[in-house]
């Protein structure tokens, strides 16, 4: 085994990891990409609001409550695409899905700054005809 210490501080054995200064940024990128997928998935079907008619006494009628829950379960789990409701107003809740690209861009910029690698090269979008000799160096 050959041990090569990079960015040595006080001696030739212990050094500073190259990834240490960008490790948290890489974790943030992982959270952003996974979180944005979950945000889209949850936001695609934000839910339904069931409002009972004030004149309809749903609370004291146990069979009506059980029937309502059964109808909702069948609808939510896609066993049926309709609901048989009486005295209930159903409203679709509005979801919000945000674009995570600006947050991802900030994290990539911070990784680029910490490593000294130009962001175009770091992302792999640099082509030969666009590459400047300064970026390559």
N, C-alpha and C positions, 0 to 999 in steps of 0.2 A: 504494500500500500504506500502510495506517495501522498503526503499531505502538503497541499499548497494553500497557504493562508493569504487571503486577499484583503486589501485595506488594513494591513497590520497596524495596531495601535501602539502597544508598549513592547511587544516581543515578536518573535517570528512564528509563534504557535497560534496565538489568538488574534483574530481579525474581525472586521465588521462585515456582515453578510451583505452581498450586493442587493438582495431583495428586501433587506430590513427597512430601507427608506421608502419603498413602494408597497410593502406587504399589506398595510391597511387599505391603501387605495385599490389594490387588487381584490381584497375582500369586499370593499364597497361596490366594485363593479359586479361581483358575483351577486351581491344582495340586490342591486338595481335590476339586473337582468332577470333574476328569479322573481323579485317583487313585482316587476312590471307584468310578467306573465300571469301571476296570481291576481294582480289588479285587473287585468283584462278579463280573466276568467270570472272573477266575482262581479265585475261591473257589467258583464254581458247579460246577466240576469240579476238585477239588484233586489228583486223581491216584489211582493204584493202586499197591499194594505187592505185588510178586511174591516169594514165599518158596518156595525149593526145599526139598523133602523131604531131610533129611540123608542118607538112604540112596540118593537119586537123584543120580548123578554127572553133573551138568549141565556142569561146567566142561570136562571132557575130551571130551565128545561135541559136536563142532562142528556137526553137522547138527541136533541137538536145539536148540542155541542159536540157529541161524539160523531154525528153524521157530518157536521161541518168539518171536523178534523179529518175524517175519512176522505171527504171530497178534496180537501186541500192536499193530503198525502198522495192521492191518485194523480192529481194534476202536477204537483212538483216532481214526482218521480216518473213522470211521462207515461203513466199507464193509461191516462185519458187526457185528451186535449181540451176538455170542457169541464165546467163545474155546474152542478145543480144546486143552486142556492136560493133561499127564500129569506127576505128581510135583511140581506147582506149586500152592501155595495163594495165592489172590488176595484181598487185603484192600483195601477202599476207605479212602483216607485222609480224615480229617475236615478240612473247611475251616472257616475262621472269617471272617465278614464283619461288620465293625463299622459302626455307624451314624455317618456323618460330620456329622450335623446340629449336634451340640454344637460341633464345631470350626468349622463355617461360621458359627454364631451368634457365636462369639468374634471372628472376623475382621470380621463385620458390625458388631459392637459397637465394635470399635476404629476402623473407618472412620467410624462415627457420632460417636464422641468426637472424632476428629481434624478432622472437617468441621463439627461443630456441628449436623448435620442429625439430627433425631430418627429413631431406627431404624425406627419404623412408617412414616414418610414415605419414608425411604431405600429400604425394601423395597417401597413402593407398596401397602401393605396398609391405609393410612389411608383411611377413608371420610368423606364430608362430615358425616354425623350424629355421628361419633365424634371428629371433629377438635376439638381445643381451640384456642382463640385463641392460647394461649401457644405451642403447637407450630407453628402457622402462622407466627407472628412469627419 
